[in-house]
Amino acid sequence: MASSHSSSPMRRPGGGGRDGLYHKERDASPHHCRPVRSLPDVCPKEPTGEGRGLCDGPSVVAEHDRWTVYSSKVNLPAALNDPRLAKRESDFFTKTWGLDFTESEVMPSFYLPSISREHFAPYLQEMAQRERIHERCKTICPNKDDVDAVSSITTNHDKSRAELEQVPKIFMRPDFALEDPATFNAVLPWSHFNSTGGKSSRDMASSKLLQEKLSHYLDVVEVSIARQISLRSEAFFHAMSSQHELQDRLQETQQAVATLRSRTAAMDRVMCQGPLRALRTALTRNNCVKLHNKLKLMAAVHQTQPTVQLLLSTSEFVGALELIATTKEVLQQELQGIHSFRHLGSQLCELEKLIDKMMVEDFSMYARSDLNRSPRDEPQVLEKERLESLVFGLLRQRKLDFLDIYSDEMILAAKAMVAQCVTESVLHMEEIDTEVVTKVAEQMRLMTFPQWFELLENVFESFLLFLQRIKATLNVIRNVVLEVLDSNQKNRLLEEARVGPSAQDSSQGLSLLQGEAEVAYLTHEGLFISDALNEAQQQAGSRTQQSRAEAAGNDSASGSTETPIIREQSFMSGENMMPTDLELNRVLNNIQDLLYTASDVSHDRCVKVLTARAKDGSLERLSSAEFVCLSQAVEGFVRDTEELCGRRSVSLRGALQSQANRFVHRFHEERKTKLSLLLDNERWKQAEVPAEFQDLVNSIADGKITLPERKTPAPDDRKPTEFLLVNGQKYAVVGTVLLLIRIFLEYCQCVNDIPSVATDMLTRLSDLLKHFNSRSCQLVLGAGALQVVGLKTITTKNLALASRCLQLVVHYIPIIRAHFETKLQPKHFNVLRHFDHITKDYNDHIAEISAKLVAIMDSLFEKVLSKYEVKAPMPSTCFRNVCKQMAKMHEAIYELLPEEQTQMLFLRINASFKMHLKRQLSRLGVVNDGAPQHGLVVVDVAFYTENFQALKSLERLDLNMAEIWEQKR
């Protein structure tokens, strides 16, 4: 591969190139035209800054007149075996030709077109027919010279082979050696000679014959060798002449190379050394700048831990976490492998865990201090910036369970709030000794209802303020989560928008790097050019890291507090650590659930207050007005919490419903007992109607189904009346019925105040009305009043008065039903059928009283008329007694019953009288025949009719007395 340095340059006779120099012909085959690429960095040298010229190193243009260290020769694989690699590659090309072989891209030639088989298609199509004809002719007619040459060669070969076969095979063996005794004895058979040492004529002849035979073998071999040489003499002499021509061309090439070296050396001296020196100087400066920036970055990283401690002292958790994340990123990318920072990564991880614990503890302390302060303190949100910082830090570290901490603190604060309200109330009550009665529930039971109700209102007010504060705090947390969610979406959109331009920039950068690679190859400066290319490749990343390092340095120098801009940068840099959109949405749902939980906890604590008070049954003994106040307060608190939290809590309503059911039971039992006592003491005499009851009835007629408001007692000049006027009708009533009207108005008023007990109250009212009906029946119709009250007898006046009272109750049943229908839900309308059953029972009772009045007169008629005799004097005593009793009865019931009912009753009495009279006349045999007895009866009947029609409201009644006579057969 190396040529002699002593050979002089030689001119080519034909003149193959410019300047008379020999130029090597370029191979036209495509695989020899390879694009230029940068040479590998074989012997790296750091710039010293002294500006050593390129001529000091190995040069392809300088004459090697004297031997230097660069004159040593090594093979290419040894030169390309990079000692700086820690691990040897097993690939053949990488191991043989260096690491850059696989990393460099070979660019296609810009001067050679891309040749494919389609370019040769016209030529192949044109020559295909000729080729087929040529092959056919070559097969049919072989070349004469070739045939002669083949025949002569065959003849000579056969002749030479026949001659060589005369030579014994032993001489042709590859292991032929005369030193071997066996071979020597086989070639020179000494057994043919005389062993005695004498030389006979026979021995002489044998040796001479052997000599001639060997000489003949030698001649045959020499002739064969000469023949073979003669056959190949032309090629031998051609090779010798080619060797001389090759030496001439080498001398010519040496001369051309010397000329080229001189010219290249001049170009190197004039055009290259100065720019290359400037390039080395610029690269040296860049390296110094990089080193300076690296040292500044190391200084900033060295100040990370003191800066983090300073930020933590001001509770700037987000800034401390961002500084730790930036420092860890710098350690992994730009400061990787620096020995002095080998433990800093683990220290930062431990510091980050410590910050996690500090944030959780600080958030717990914040929640405790915020929830346990006085509800009336301002503002609603305590240290808003601190809360936002804590939430940002917890979200950044994926501590998504911080709401559970807030929930636990909220439950404890709710319990403490009730105890605090009770304590504050008891302080102003001298009758409760807190040293003796220590339990909160017992202290509440010792309070009077006004005191306890004031405490309950205070508890309700405190919990409303408590919920408002919790809602305001949760709104701040929700805004932080929404800000993080919005930041994540913005980052995602920016990343998607950056995908297109980044691909275009990378393609442009690749073409630029390829152009610089060509320059590096031409200048043969692998070390510094490759560094320049790497710098161009990493320029964007270096600028970003330098800006981060400067930010970290500024933080370490100033220790400034966190701002919204820093928080936004925290999102951008720590987006991989931030929770996903799904996790953030789950946190938002948990925030809403936490508000619902706060409402439920508040209601549960209020339920505890109610149950503690109701444990001894004090709530059941409340008056209607007091229980209504309690119900209104509870309903107001429930309504306010529903508007505030957007959740319908059922615990407090359920507790109130339970107390309401107990209250209704006690309410009903008290009034039922009261009604029973009134009935048992009722003497069934007409009572006077006070003016207040008349006003009460009038308000019902006006549609006001409520009790009138209690006013301060004032002198009332109005006198009681005998009758109760209802829609223009007079009702004679007993005192029990007046109180009954007030009682069912109390039921209606209770339903107005507590709509939730409408169904239960309707059932209780139905039971009360049934009780009044049944008990009045027992006392009047069943004559129970004789034993209970001590009446001597149940008079017709008592019966008529009871009937009129029942009619008054029946009048108000539809009104009560309509009122309850407005308070019931549609699904509960089926309970209204109780009023239909009650109305039927009352009407049946009224009908039984009317039948009882008729039965009284019927028994009288039967007793009196059974003794009737038709004889003078007229009118008879019997008819006189009948008319007298009817007058008494009319006098007793006339003012009690309405006119129509009185007329109907006496018509039925008249029908009974006619029946008994007809029966007696039939028994006596008196007929309508105009006889004297018939005349006497007519006189009595006329007397009866005259007295009957003389009664009030009975004048126009048609008695039809002709029915007493039997028809003649």
Buried (B, 14 or more C-beta within 10 A) or exposed (E): EEEEEEBEBBBBEEEEEEEEBBEEEEEEEEEEEEBBBBBBBEEEEEBEEEEEBBBEEBBEBBEEEEEEEEEEEEEEEEBBBBEEEEEEEEEEEBBEBBBBBEEBEEBEEEEEEEEEEEEEEEEEEEEEEEEEEEEEEEEEEEEEEEEEEEEEEEEBEEEBEEBBEEBEEEBEEEEEEEEEEEBEEEBBEEEEBEEEEEEEEEBEEBBEEBEEEEEEBEEBBEEBEEBEEEEEEEEEEEEEEEEEEEEBEBBBBBBBBBBBBEEBBEEBBEEBBEEBBEBBEEBBEBBEEEEEBBEBBBEBBBBBBEBBEBBBEBBBBBBBBBBBBBBBBBBEEBBEEEEEBEEBBEEBEEBBEEBBEBBBEBBBEBBBEBBEEEBEEEEBEBBEEBBBBBBBBBBBBEBBEBBEBBBEBBBEBBEEBBEBBBEEBBEEBEEBEEEEBEEBBBBBBBBEBEBBBBBBBBBBBBBBBBBBBBBBBBBBBBEBBEBBBEBBEEBEEEEEEEEEEEEEEEEEBEEEBBEBBBBBBEBBBBBBBBBBBEBEEEEEEEEEBBEBBBBBBEBBEEBBEBEEEBBEBBBEBBBEBBBEEEBBEEBBEBBBEBBBBBBBBBBBBBBBBBBBBBEEEBBBBBEBEBBBBBBEBBBEBBEBBEEBBEBEBEBBBEBBBBBBBBBBEBBBEEBBEBBEEBBBEBEBEBBBBBEBBBEBBEBBEEEEBBBEEEEEEEEEEEEEBEBBBBEEEBBBBBBBBBBBBEBBBBBBBBBBBBBBBBBBBBBBBBBBBBBBBEBBBBBBBEBBBEEBBEBEEBBBBBBBBBBBBBBBBBEBBEBBBEBBBEBBEEEBEEBBEBBEEBBEBBEEBBEBBBEBBBEBBBEBBBEBBEEBEBEEEBBBEBBBBBBEBBBEBBEBBBBBBBEEBBBEBBBBBBBBBBBBBBBBBEEEEBBBEEEEBBEBBBBBBBBBBEBBEEBEBBEEBEBEBEEBBEEEE
